[in-house]
């Protein structure tokens, strides 16, 4: 199963399941690019942004053009209110 299907299958709650997705895919060369792209797709958004957050928590850096893409996505992101 590819990362896209894994994110779609995630229940949106289990931190161990999304951690497992990160552990399987986080070291791929194109991981950040894919996750940024998925962050703009509503059904994948929650999982993709969580994976991006996890990437930063692991002290990884991203390229300047990737930062720009993230900022461009901000108005399109859905936020949960509690």
PEPEPE-V815825 format. One record per residue. N is the residue number from 0. PSI is psi as a letter, one per 30 degrees, with the letter a starting at -180 (999 if undefined). Layout:
BEGIN
n=(N | N)
psi=(PSI | PSI)
END
This chain:
BEGIN
n=(0 | 1 | 2 | 3 | 4 | 5 | 6 | 7 | 8 | 9 | 10 | 11 | 12 | 13 | 14 | 15 | 16 | 17 | 18 | 19 | 20 | 21 | 22 | 23 | 24 | 25 | 26 | 27 | 28 | 29 | 30 | 31 | 32 | 33 | 34 | 35 | 36 | 37 | 38 | 39 | 40 | 41 | 42 | 43 | 44 | 45 | 46 | 47 | 48 | 49 | 50 | 51 | 52 | 53 | 54 | 55 | 56 | 57 | 58 | 59 | 60 | 61 | 62 | 63 | 64 | 65 | 66 | 67 | 68 | 69 | 70 | 71 | 72 | 73 | 74 | 75 | 76 | 77 | 78 | 79 | 80 | 81)
psi=(k | l | e | e | e | e | e | e | f | k | f | g | e | j | e | e | e | e | e | e | e | e | e | e | f | f | f | k | e | g | e | e | e | e | e | e | e | f | f | f | j | e | f | f | e | e | e | e | e | e | e | e | e | e | e | e | f | g | h | l | l | l | l | e | f | e | e | e | e | e | e | f | f | e | f | f | k | k | k | k | k | 999)
END
